Amino acid sequence: MSVPSTPLRFYIFYLEDQIEGEHVYNIVLDNQVPHRLQKFQESAYGGAMSLNRPWGKIYIPEAELDRFMLLTGNRLAPEVEMHVDGNRAKNKGCLGFLMGK
């Protein structure tokens, strides 16, 4: 019988523009912080703009939150709601390969 894995819990940080997004993303990559980045792409319709939409969001695992906040100088505030990946996060998903599981 297999032991059910503990779900991965993430804090979500919204990145308001391209400059902030690329800066934070480079910090995360340079320091090898496990993460999931979701960039909000432009609309497929020419000329359609979404002015109220942020550049993207980044998911940081609960275990890496303190290190992420230290690296970014505590400039970003996480969203109140946390994202939880279910039992399949051990072998699949965005952080499976980063966390060595």
N, CA, C and O of each residue as an XYZ file, in Angstrom:
404
protein
N       0.831     -1.170      0.000
C       0.000      0.000      0.000
C       0.884      1.244      0.000
O       1.827      1.339      0.786
N       0.586      2.181     -0.867
C       1.407      3.392     -0.926
C       0.915      4.420      0.091
O      -0.276      4.526      0.381
N       1.866      5.160      0.612
C       1.556      6.197      1.586
C       1.158      7.461      0.813
O       1.894      7.902     -0.070
N       0.003      8.042      1.138
C      -0.392      9.256      0.415
C       0.590     10.392      0.693
O       1.002     10.618      1.831
N       0.949     11.092     -0.364
C       1.894     12.193     -0.200
C       1.185     13.440      0.314
O      -0.013     13.630      0.107
N       1.945     14.264      0.973
C       1.413     15.514      1.487
C       1.272     16.496      0.327
O       2.190     16.619     -0.484
N       0.151     17.193      0.233
C       0.010     18.148     -0.866
C       0.988     19.310     -0.723
O       1.312     19.736      0.386
N       1.452     19.816     -1.867
C       2.314     20.984     -1.869
C       1.444     22.226     -1.741
O       0.428     22.358     -2.423
N       1.852     23.137     -0.862
C       1.106     24.380     -0.663
C       1.966     25.539     -1.140
O       3.163     25.593     -0.857
N       1.354     26.461     -1.863
C       2.061     27.587     -2.456
C       1.473     28.912     -2.007
O       0.270     29.024     -1.772
N       2.327     29.907     -1.890
C       1.888     31.293     -1.754
C       1.914     31.910     -3.143
O       2.815     31.632     -3.934
N       0.935     32.739     -3.436
C       0.813     33.345     -4.760
C       1.197     34.817     -4.669
O       0.712     35.543     -3.801
N       2.069     35.246     -5.570
C       2.482     36.639     -5.659
C       2.150     37.149     -7.057
O       2.553     36.541     -8.050
N       1.423     38.255     -7.143
C       1.102     38.861     -8.434
C       2.192     39.841     -8.818
O       2.637     40.640     -7.994
N       2.622     39.783    -10.063
C       3.658     40.653    -10.596
C       2.984     41.655    -11.528
O       2.406     41.274    -12.546
N       3.058     42.925    -11.179
C       2.242     43.945    -11.820
C       2.664     44.311    -13.231
O       1.807     44.568    -14.076
N       3.955     44.342    -13.507
C       4.380     44.736    -14.855
C       5.586     43.903    -15.271
O       6.103     43.103    -14.492
N       6.024     44.103    -16.511
C       7.102     43.294    -17.065
C       8.418     43.516    -16.327
O       9.170     42.564    -16.118
N       8.705     44.730    -15.934
C       9.967     45.018    -15.234
C      10.016     44.282    -13.899
O      11.004     43.616    -13.588
N       8.951     44.402    -13.114
C       8.900     43.699    -11.829
C       8.923     42.193    -12.045
O       9.622     41.473    -11.332
N       8.161     41.711    -13.025
C       8.086     40.278    -13.285
C       9.425     39.680    -13.662
O       9.820     38.647    -13.120
N      10.129     40.316    -14.587
C      11.422     39.788    -15.018
C      12.465     39.893    -13.904
O      13.316     39.014    -13.768
N      12.403     40.961    -13.107
C      13.349     41.124    -11.997
C      13.161     40.007    -10.960
O      14.128     39.362    -10.555
N      11.935     39.790    -10.543
C      11.651     38.747     -9.547
C      11.973     37.365    -10.118
O      12.528     36.515     -9.422
N      11.625     37.147    -11.373
C      11.885     35.844    -11.993
C      13.389     35.571    -12.068
O      13.817     34.440    -11.839
N      14.190     36.580    -12.383
C      15.647     36.393    -12.418
C      16.205     36.097    -11.035
O      17.123     35.288    -10.904
N      15.671     36.734    -10.006
C      16.102     36.440     -8.630
C      15.807     34.983     -8.299
O      16.650     34.288     -7.732
N      14.620     34.524     -8.648
C      14.209     33.142     -8.374
C      15.110     32.157     -9.125
O      15.546     31.158     -8.552
N      15.390     32.432    -10.399
C      16.243     31.538    -11.182
C      17.679     31.533    -10.676
O      18.284     30.471    -10.536
N      18.231     32.720    -10.400
C      19.627     32.807     -9.946
C      19.852     32.087     -8.623
O      20.939     31.561     -8.382
N      18.842     32.057     -7.769
C      18.973     31.427     -6.449
C      18.331     30.051     -6.370
O      18.228     29.469     -5.290
N      17.902     29.534     -7.509
C      17.326     28.192     -7.626
C      16.198     27.950     -6.624
O      16.158     26.920     -5.951
N      15.289     28.912     -6.536
C      14.114     28.771     -5.675
C      13.051     28.008     -6.466
O      12.694     28.432     -7.565
N      12.538     26.899     -5.940
C      11.453     26.204     -6.632
C      10.263     27.153     -6.796
O       9.943     27.918     -5.886
N       9.622     27.099     -7.940
C       8.551     28.044     -8.217
C       7.685     27.547     -9.368
O       7.995     26.552    -10.024
N       6.612     28.253     -9.590
C       5.779     28.082    -10.782
C       5.459     29.491    -11.255
O       4.948     30.303    -10.482
N       5.749     29.787    -12.497
C       5.473     31.101    -13.066
C       4.327     30.972    -14.051
O       4.327     30.080    -14.900
N       3.358     31.853    -13.940
C       2.258     31.908    -14.904
C       2.217     33.316    -15.463
O       1.828     34.261    -14.777
N       2.629     33.446    -16.734
C       2.591     34.746    -17.390
C       1.248     34.883    -18.095
O       0.749     33.939    -18.707
N       0.684     36.063    -17.996
C      -0.572     36.342    -18.682
C      -0.230     36.893    -20.056
O       0.263     38.015    -20.176
N      -0.490     36.110    -21.083
C      -0.147     36.497    -22.441
C      -1.155     37.488    -22.999
O      -2.284     37.595    -22.520
N      -0.722     38.200    -24.014
C      -1.615     39.125    -24.694
C      -2.719     38.358    -25.405
O      -2.572     37.178    -25.724
N      -3.792     39.028    -25.639
C      -4.935     38.431    -26.324
C      -4.560     38.047    -27.754
O      -3.700     38.679    -28.367
N      -5.192     37.034    -28.269
C      -4.971     36.609    -29.649
C      -5.607     37.582    -30.632
O      -5.323     37.535    -31.829
N      -6.451     38.445    -30.139
C      -7.129     39.404    -31.001
C      -6.289     40.670    -31.110
O      -5.986     41.304    -30.099
N      -5.918     41.036    -32.316
C      -5.101     42.221    -32.542
C      -5.781     43.479    -32.028
O      -6.955     43.720    -32.305
N      -5.038     44.276    -31.279
C      -5.564     45.531    -30.768
C      -6.325     45.410    -29.456
O      -6.626     46.427    -28.832
N      -6.640     44.209    -29.027
C      -7.359     44.032    -27.761
C      -6.349     44.068    -26.623
O      -5.399     43.286    -26.606
N      -6.550     44.962    -25.687
C      -5.631     45.084    -24.559
C      -6.378     44.867    -23.258
O      -7.545     45.238    -23.132
N      -5.716     44.277    -22.313
C      -6.295     44.105    -20.985
C      -5.523     45.006    -20.030
O      -4.476     44.618    -19.511
N      -6.034     46.191    -19.803
C      -5.306     47.188    -19.027
C      -5.264     46.885    -17.545
O      -4.323     47.296    -16.865
N      -6.247     46.181    -17.024
C      -6.305     45.928    -15.583
C      -5.669     44.608    -15.176
O      -5.783     44.193    -14.023
N      -5.021     43.966    -16.085
C      -4.459     42.650    -15.800
C      -2.976     42.766    -15.459
O      -2.244     43.474    -16.149
N      -2.513     42.076    -14.394
C      -1.084     42.107    -14.079
C      -0.273     41.327    -15.115
O      -0.838     40.631    -15.959
N       1.051     41.447    -15.044
C       1.943     40.779    -15.983
C       1.904     39.257    -15.797
O       1.984     38.504    -16.767
N       1.780     38.818    -14.548
C       1.760     37.390    -14.269
C       1.706     37.140    -12.779
O       1.531     38.058    -11.977
N       1.859     35.874    -12.429
C       1.918     35.531    -11.011
C       2.903     34.397    -10.827
O       3.150     33.600    -11.732
N       3.461     34.346     -9.623
C       4.446     33.314     -9.315
C       3.993     32.592     -8.052
O       3.563     33.213     -7.080
N       4.099     31.287     -8.087
C       3.741     30.438     -6.953
C       5.032     30.015     -6.261
O       5.937     29.480     -6.901
N       5.118     30.254     -4.960
C       6.299     29.879     -4.172
C       5.864     28.852     -3.133
O       4.901     29.090     -2.404
N       6.559     27.704     -3.049
C       6.195     26.699     -2.045
C       6.292     27.259     -0.632
O       7.130     28.112     -0.339
N       5.433     26.771      0.220
C       5.383     27.228      1.603
C       6.745     27.107      2.284
O       7.127     27.981      3.062
N       7.471     26.045      2.000
C       8.771     25.815      2.636
C       9.824     26.829      2.187
O      10.810     27.036      2.894
N       9.639     27.462      1.034
C      10.611     28.406      0.495
C      10.205     29.858      0.696
O      10.896     30.758      0.218
N       9.104     30.108      1.388
C       8.576     31.464      1.509
C       9.557     32.411      2.194
O       9.780     33.517      1.700
N      10.144     32.009      3.308
C      11.065     32.892      4.030
C      12.269     33.269      3.179
O      12.685     34.428      3.168
N      12.825     32.304      2.470
C      13.989     32.581      1.613
C      13.598     33.502      0.463
O      14.348     34.417      0.125
N      12.439     33.274     -0.140
C      11.964     34.122     -1.229
C      11.759     35.556     -0.751
O      12.149     36.504     -1.432
N      11.154     35.710      0.410
C      10.911     37.053      0.942
C      12.233     37.762      1.243
O      12.356     38.964      1.003
N      13.206     37.043      1.756
C      14.517     37.624      2.033
C      15.205     38.049      0.735
O      15.772     39.140      0.662
N      15.159     37.201     -0.278
C      15.806     37.499     -1.556
C      15.167     38.691     -2.266
O      15.861     39.464     -2.925
N      13.871     38.842     -2.138
C      13.174     39.943     -2.818
C      13.052     41.177     -1.933
O      12.430     42.158     -2.340
N      13.622     41.153     -0.749
C      13.594     42.306      0.133
C      12.233     42.577      0.740
O      11.937     43.714      1.105
N      11.400     41.554      0.855
C      10.063     41.676      1.443
C       9.208     42.735      0.743
O       8.345     43.351      1.369
N       9.444     42.945     -0.546
C       8.680     43.949     -1.284
C       7.307     43.451     -1.702
O       6.381     44.248     -1.855
N       7.166     42.172     -1.887
C       5.916     41.610     -2.395
C       5.086     41.043     -1.255
O       5.625     40.500     -0.290
N       3.799     41.171     -1.371
C       2.890     40.600     -0.372
C       2.140     39.434     -1.002
O       1.557     39.588     -2.075
N       2.145     38.267     -0.353
C       1.422     37.129     -0.927
C      -0.080     37.333     -0.826
O      -0.571     38.067      0.032
N      -0.788     36.675     -1.711
C      -2.249     36.697     -1.664
C      -2.713     35.931     -0.435
O      -1.998     35.071      0.081
N      -3.901     36.245      0.024
C      -4.444     35.601      1.222
C      -4.663     34.118      0.979
O      -4.374     33.295      1.848
N      -5.166     33.775     -0.187
C      -5.438     32.367     -0.486
C      -4.172     31.682     -0.945
O      -3.361     32.252     -1.675
N      -4.020     30.458     -0.506
C      -2.892     29.652     -0.947
C      -3.389     28.646     -1.966
O      -4.544     28.221     -1.924
N      -2.512     28.268     -2.879
C      -2.822     27.240     -3.864
C      -2.281     25.915     -3.328
O      -1.163     25.861     -2.816
N      -3.067     24.855     -3.443
C      -2.641     23.536     -2.968
C      -2.704     22.561     -4.126
O      -3.754     22.381     -4.742
N      -1.557     21.922     -4.426
C      -1.526     20.845     -5.407
C      -1.850     19.555     -4.679
O      -1.372     19.324     -3.569
N      -2.649     18.727     -5.292
C      -3.072     17.483     -4.666
C      -1.976     16.449     -4.575
O      -0.797     16.764     -4.738
N      -2.363     15.216     -4.315
C      -1.412     14.124     -4.092
C      -0.529     13.835     -5.291
O       0.545     13.255     -5.130
N      -0.942     14.216     -6.476
C      -0.141     13.910     -7.666
C       1.066     14.827     -7.812
O       1.891     14.608     -8.699
N       1.190     15.835     -6.976
C       2.308     16.772     -7.081
C       3.654     16.097     -6.822
O       4.698     16.642     -7.179
N       3.637     14.929     -6.210
C       4.895     14.246     -5.922
C       5.610     13.852     -7.209
O       6.828     14.002     -7.302
N       4.888     13.357     -8.193
C       5.508     12.878     -9.412
C       5.263     13.759    -10.613
O       5.984     13.652    -11.605
N       4.285     14.616    -10.558
C       3.928     15.423    -11.707
C       3.826     16.878    -11.290
O       4.081     17.236    -10.140
N       3.460     17.681    -12.222
C       3.237     19.087    -11.912
C       4.493     19.904    -12.070
O       5.568     19.394    -12.384
N       4.326     21.174    -11.845
C       5.392     22.112    -12.132
C       6.588     21.979    -11.208
O       7.713     22.255    -11.624
N       6.380     21.563     -9.966
C       7.484     21.544     -9.016
C       8.046     20.153     -8.770
O       9.017     20.005     -8.027
N       7.466     19.150     -9.367
C       7.961     17.801     -9.144
C       9.420     17.648     -9.498
O      10.189     17.045     -8.750
N       9.808     18.198    -10.650
C      11.213     18.065    -11.079
C      12.123     19.022    -10.329
O      13.303     18.722    -10.149
N      11.611     20.166     -9.883
C      12.451     21.128     -9.176
C      12.752     20.682     -7.744
O      13.824     20.968     -7.210
N      11.819     19.996     -7.141
C      11.999     19.612     -5.750
C      12.566     18.204     -5.614
O      12.706     17.683     -4.508
N      12.890     17.596     -6.753
C      13.529     16.290     -6.720
C      12.638     15.171     -6.260
O      13.109     14.210     -5.652
N      11.335     15.280     -6.544
C      10.404     14.248     -6.092
C       9.859     13.483     -7.262
O       9.056     12.568     -7.082
